[in-house]
Amino acid sequence: MMISTLSVHKFYGESRKGFKDFKTTACAPSGRPHPKVEETLQLVPEPVLVRSCGCGFPFPVGIDGLKILDLGCGCGRDAYLACALVGPQGFVTGIDLLPEQVQVAEEHADSFCQRLRYPRSHLRFMVGSIEDLKSAKIEDGSQDILISNCVINLSFNKQKVFDEAYRVLTSGGEFHFSDMYIDRHLDSHVLDHQELWGEGLLGALTLSEFEDIVKKAGFSQIHRVHSNPIAIVDEHVKSLLGSARYQSVTHRVFKLPQSENVGMSGQIAAAYLGSISGQPEVYRLSQQHEFKTGLPTHVDSALEALLSSSWLAKHFHLRMATDF
């Protein structure tokens, strides 16, 4: 493979200024974010917004007071949004390999925190690799939530990305991210195409490959939040890719204590307390799992482990199903 990390950086540093420059719909806004996030978007500085790229809004609500790390933050849109969501007691760090993008993000960080009336800045950015967070001095177990938006497909070593994510997350922490996926392997003759690498099309994993990497890193559960088909809008690019199909997917994976990965009895019911900001009546964990406030819901052993051992535990009441 002749494509280098440097060539991908050049693609983003010089060729792309925002989602309108791409040849697929992957980086165009798809769907509406949570109303709380949509409201916060109005506060994000224009220079940050116009250069934002991503295939989702990859962060949970209810993250007040938590430490957030944005992997591949670009010019910082999602880090800014997360900063507003964590409140004055939380803290957000963004890391990206491109100095010119980090510079844009840094320029507005302090004034944004002042606009939120925080007593001090709770937003910082750094240049670094998402494959090597240790070099950026991100300590073991130091982060509550990791987020990432359509960046992992650009990594040449995705196993390292998830290994590092697992290392820096605290026990019970979550990696919440959006990325693009492909339904098959492409012919070898297109794999050295620089533009297709920059678009993320050649680095996209199949969902099966993704699941293997995540589980090898140590994450025990994978929850799908949102998915959307990706259209190839450029005819030349479409001809190179043939019959391959892409989709963007937002996933949640959790770092649970080893002894809690399987759960205990499988006879547990969980009642959502309605305590997550912006979700007073119902909490949507994933496409498959939704909890109405105060209504006991039977959960299997895997969900029992997640709701009792993750950062979400304080928002749920778990008891034997027969006790409700």
C-alpha positions as CSV (number, residue, x, y, z in Angstrom):
1,M,0.0,0.0,0.0
2,M,1.5,3.3,-1.2
3,I,-0.8,5.7,0.6
4,S,0.8,7.3,3.6
5,T,-0.6,9.0,6.7
6,L,1.1,12.2,5.3
7,S,-0.9,12.0,2.1
8,V,-4.2,11.7,4.0
9,H,-3.2,14.7,6.1
10,K,-2.5,16.7,2.9
11,F,-5.9,15.8,1.6
12,Y,-7.6,17.2,4.6
13,G,-5.3,20.1,5.2
14,E,-5.3,21.5,1.6
15,S,-8.1,19.9,-0.4
16,R,-11.1,19.9,2.0
17,K,-12.6,22.8,3.9
18,G,-15.9,21.2,4.9
19,F,-18.5,18.5,4.2
20,K,-19.6,20.2,0.9
21,D,-16.2,19.3,-0.7
22,F,-16.7,15.5,-0.4
23,K,-17.9,13.2,-3.1
24,T,-20.3,11.1,-0.9
25,T,-23.0,12.0,1.5
26,A,-21.0,10.6,4.4
27,C,-20.1,14.0,5.8
28,A,-23.3,15.7,5.1
29,P,-25.6,16.1,8.1
30,S,-28.0,13.1,8.3
31,G,-31.0,13.3,10.5
32,R,-31.5,15.7,13.4
33,P,-29.5,15.6,16.6
34,H,-31.1,15.6,20.1
35,P,-32.9,18.9,20.7
36,K,-30.4,19.8,23.4
37,V,-27.5,19.3,20.9
38,E,-29.4,21.2,18.2
39,E,-29.9,24.1,20.5
40,T,-26.2,24.1,21.4
41,L,-25.2,24.1,17.7
42,Q,-26.3,27.8,17.5
43,L,-23.5,28.7,20.0
44,V,-20.6,27.1,18.1
45,P,-18.4,29.7,16.3
46,E,-19.0,29.9,12.6
47,P,-15.3,29.2,11.6
48,V,-15.6,25.9,13.5
49,L,-19.0,25.0,12.0
50,V,-18.1,25.7,8.3
51,R,-15.1,23.3,8.4
52,S,-16.8,20.5,10.3
53,C,-17.0,17.0,8.8
54,G,-18.7,14.0,10.2
55,C,-21.4,11.4,9.7
56,G,-23.3,11.8,12.9
57,F,-23.7,13.5,16.3
58,P,-21.7,10.9,18.4
59,F,-22.2,11.7,22.0
60,P,-24.8,10.8,24.6
61,V,-26.7,13.4,26.6
62,G,-26.6,13.4,30.4
63,I,-22.8,13.8,30.5
64,D,-22.8,16.6,33.0
65,G,-19.5,16.8,35.0
66,L,-17.7,14.1,32.9
67,K,-14.4,14.1,31.2
68,I,-14.7,13.8,27.4
69,L,-12.0,13.0,24.8
70,D,-12.7,13.7,21.1
71,L,-10.6,11.5,18.9
72,G,-9.8,13.1,15.6
73,C,-11.6,16.4,16.6
74,G,-10.7,18.3,13.4
75,C,-11.7,21.9,13.9
76,G,-13.6,21.0,17.0
77,R,-17.3,21.2,16.4
78,D,-18.1,18.1,18.5
79,A,-15.7,19.1,21.2
80,Y,-17.5,22.4,21.5
81,L,-20.9,20.7,21.7
82,A,-19.6,18.3,24.3
83,C,-18.2,21.2,26.3
84,A,-21.6,22.8,26.5
85,L,-23.2,19.5,27.6
86,V,-20.7,18.6,30.4
87,G,-21.3,22.0,32.1
88,P,-18.8,23.9,34.3
89,Q,-17.7,20.8,36.3
90,G,-16.8,18.7,33.2
91,F,-13.8,19.0,30.8
92,V,-13.3,18.2,27.1
93,T,-10.1,17.5,25.3
94,G,-9.8,17.3,21.5
95,I,-6.9,15.6,19.7
96,D,-6.1,15.7,16.0
97,L,-3.1,15.1,13.8
98,L,-3.6,18.2,11.7
99,P,-2.0,21.3,13.3
100,E,-4.0,23.7,11.1
101,Q,-7.3,22.2,12.2
102,V,-6.3,22.2,15.9
103,Q,-5.3,25.9,15.5
104,V,-8.8,26.8,14.3
105,A,-10.3,24.9,17.2
106,E,-8.0,26.6,19.8
107,E,-8.7,30.1,18.5
108,H,-12.3,30.1,19.8
109,A,-12.1,27.8,22.9
110,D,-11.7,30.4,25.6
111,S,-14.3,32.8,24.2
112,F,-16.8,29.9,23.9
113,C,-16.4,28.9,27.5
114,Q,-16.8,32.6,28.5
115,R,-20.0,32.7,26.5
116,L,-21.2,29.7,28.4
117,R,-20.4,31.6,31.6
118,Y,-17.9,29.0,32.8
119,P,-15.6,30.3,35.5
120,R,-12.6,29.0,33.5
121,S,-12.0,27.3,30.2
122,H,-13.1,23.6,30.1
123,L,-12.0,23.0,26.6
124,R,-8.5,22.2,25.2
125,F,-7.0,20.9,22.0
126,M,-3.8,19.1,21.1
127,V,-2.0,17.7,18.1
128,G,-1.5,14.0,18.3
129,S,-2.4,10.6,17.0
130,I,-5.5,8.7,18.0
131,E,-3.4,5.5,17.6
132,D,-0.9,6.7,20.2
133,L,-2.7,8.6,23.0
134,K,0.1,7.7,25.4
135,S,2.5,10.1,23.5
136,A,-0.1,12.8,24.1
137,K,0.1,12.0,27.8
138,I,-3.5,10.7,28.0
139,E,-3.3,8.6,31.2
140,D,-4.8,5.2,31.8
141,G,-8.4,5.3,33.0
142,S,-8.5,9.1,32.8
143,Q,-11.6,9.7,30.6
144,D,-15.3,9.0,31.2
145,I,-16.5,9.3,27.6
146,L,-14.7,9.1,24.2
147,I,-16.3,10.4,21.1
148,S,-15.2,10.3,17.4
149,N,-16.9,11.3,14.2
150,C,-16.1,9.6,10.9
151,V,-12.3,9.5,11.6
152,I,-11.5,5.9,12.5
153,N,-11.8,4.9,8.8
154,L,-8.8,7.1,8.1
155,S,-6.6,5.2,10.6
156,F,-4.1,2.7,9.2
157,N,-4.1,0.7,12.4
158,K,-7.7,0.6,13.8
159,Q,-6.8,-2.0,16.4
160,K,-4.5,0.5,18.0
161,V,-7.2,3.1,18.0
162,F,-9.6,0.8,20.0
163,D,-6.8,-0.6,22.2
164,E,-5.9,3.0,23.2
165,A,-9.6,3.9,23.6
166,Y,-10.0,1.0,26.0
167,R,-6.8,2.0,27.9
168,V,-7.7,5.6,28.6
169,L,-11.4,5.0,29.5
170,T,-12.3,4.7,33.1
171,S,-14.0,1.5,34.3
172,G,-17.7,1.9,33.2
173,G,-16.7,4.5,30.6
174,E,-18.1,4.6,27.0
175,F,-16.8,5.1,23.5
176,H,-19.5,6.7,21.5
177,F,-18.6,7.2,17.8
178,S,-19.9,7.5,14.2
179,D,-18.1,5.9,11.3
180,M,-18.6,4.5,7.8
181,Y,-18.7,0.9,6.9
182,I,-18.6,-1.1,3.7
183,D,-20.4,-4.3,2.8
184,R,-17.5,-6.1,1.0
185,H,-13.8,-6.0,0.2
186,L,-12.8,-3.8,-2.8
187,D,-10.6,-4.9,-5.7
188,S,-6.9,-4.4,-5.1
189,H,-6.5,-2.0,-8.1
190,V,-8.2,0.8,-6.2
191,L,-6.5,0.5,-2.9
192,D,-3.7,3.0,-3.7
193,H,-6.1,5.7,-4.8
194,Q,-5.3,8.7,-2.6
195,E,-8.6,10.6,-3.0
196,L,-10.6,7.5,-2.1
197,W,-8.5,7.1,1.1
198,G,-9.1,10.7,2.0
199,E,-12.8,10.2,1.5
200,G,-12.6,7.3,4.0
201,L,-13.9,4.9,1.4
202,L,-10.9,2.6,1.3
203,G,-10.3,2.6,5.0
204,A,-13.9,1.6,5.9
205,L,-14.3,-1.7,7.7
206,T,-16.9,-4.3,7.2
207,L,-19.2,-4.6,10.3
208,S,-17.7,-8.1,10.9
209,E,-14.2,-6.7,10.9
210,F,-15.3,-3.9,13.2
211,E,-16.8,-6.3,15.7
212,D,-13.7,-8.4,15.8
213,I,-11.4,-5.4,16.5
214,V,-13.7,-4.0,19.2
215,K,-14.0,-7.3,21.0
216,K,-10.2,-7.9,20.8
217,A,-9.6,-4.5,22.4
218,G,-11.7,-5.6,25.4
219,F,-15.1,-4.0,24.8
220,S,-17.8,-6.5,25.7
221,Q,-20.9,-5.0,24.2
222,I,-21.7,-3.2,20.9
223,H,-24.9,-1.1,20.7
224,R,-26.1,0.5,17.4
225,V,-27.6,4.0,17.9
226,H,-28.2,5.1,14.3
227,S,-27.5,4.1,10.8
228,N,-27.9,5.7,7.4
229,P,-27.0,4.7,3.8
230,I,-24.2,6.6,2.1
231,A,-24.7,7.7,-1.5
232,I,-21.7,8.1,-3.8
233,V,-22.5,11.3,-5.7
234,D,-19.5,11.4,-8.0
235,E,-19.9,9.2,-11.1
236,H,-16.1,8.5,-11.5
237,V,-15.8,7.5,-7.8
238,K,-18.9,5.3,-8.3
239,S,-17.3,3.5,-11.2
240,L,-14.1,2.8,-9.2
241,L,-16.1,1.3,-6.3
242,G,-18.3,-0.9,-8.4
243,S,-21.2,-2.5,-6.5
244,A,-19.8,-1.7,-3.0
245,R,-22.3,-0.2,-0.6
246,Y,-21.6,2.0,2.3
247,Q,-23.4,3.1,5.4
248,S,-22.7,5.4,8.3
249,V,-23.4,3.9,11.8
250,T,-23.2,5.4,15.3
251,H,-22.2,2.8,17.9
252,R,-21.8,2.8,21.7
253,V,-19.3,0.4,23.3
254,F,-18.6,0.2,27.0
255,K,-15.6,-0.7,29.2
256,L,-17.1,-2.9,31.9
257,P,-15.3,-4.6,34.8
258,Q,-14.2,-8.0,33.8
259,S,-16.3,-9.7,36.4
260,E,-19.4,-7.8,35.2
261,N,-19.2,-8.7,31.5
262,V,-21.6,-11.6,31.7
263,G,-24.0,-10.3,34.3
264,M,-25.4,-12.2,37.2
265,S,-28.9,-13.7,37.0
266,G,-30.6,-12.6,33.9
267,Q,-33.8,-12.2,36.0
268,I,-33.4,-8.5,36.5
269,A,-35.7,-5.6,35.7
270,A,-34.4,-2.1,35.2
271,A,-36.4,1.1,35.8
272,Y,-35.1,4.4,34.3
273,L,-35.2,7.2,36.8
274,G,-35.8,10.0,34.3
275,S,-32.7,11.8,35.6
276,I,-30.8,12.3,32.3
277,S,-30.9,15.9,31.2
278,G,-33.0,16.2,28.0
279,Q,-34.6,12.8,28.4
280,P,-37.1,13.0,31.3
281,E,-39.7,10.6,29.9
282,V,-37.7,7.9,28.0
283,Y,-34.1,6.9,27.6
284,R,-33.0,5.5,24.2
285,L,-29.9,3.4,24.8
286,S,-29.8,2.1,21.2
287,Q,-32.0,1.1,18.3
288,Q,-32.9,-2.0,20.2
289,H,-33.3,-0.8,23.8
290,E,-35.6,2.0,25.1
291,F,-36.5,2.6,28.7
292,K,-39.6,4.6,29.8
293,T,-39.3,6.5,33.1
294,G,-40.5,4.5,36.1
295,L,-41.5,1.5,34.0
296,P,-39.6,-1.7,35.0
297,T,-38.2,-3.4,31.9
298,H,-36.8,-7.0,31.9
299,V,-33.1,-7.0,30.9
300,D,-30.8,-9.8,30.0
301,S,-27.5,-10.4,31.8
302,A,-25.5,-8.2,29.4
303,L,-27.8,-5.2,29.8
304,E,-27.8,-5.9,33.6
305,A,-24.0,-5.6,33.6
306,L,-24.1,-2.4,31.6
307,L,-26.8,-0.6,33.6
308,S,-25.2,-1.6,36.9
309,S,-21.5,-1.0,36.1
310,S,-21.3,1.8,33.5
311,W,-21.6,5.6,34.0
312,L,-25.3,5.1,33.4
313,A,-25.8,3.2,36.6
314,K,-26.9,6.2,38.7
315,H,-29.8,6.8,36.3
316,F,-31.3,3.3,36.7
317,H,-32.8,1.3,39.5
318,L,-32.2,-2.5,39.1
319,R,-34.0,-5.1,41.1
320,M,-35.2,-8.7,40.8
321,A,-38.1,-8.6,38.4
322,T,-40.3,-10.2,41.0
323,D,-39.7,-7.4,43.4
324,F,-41.2,-4.6,41.2
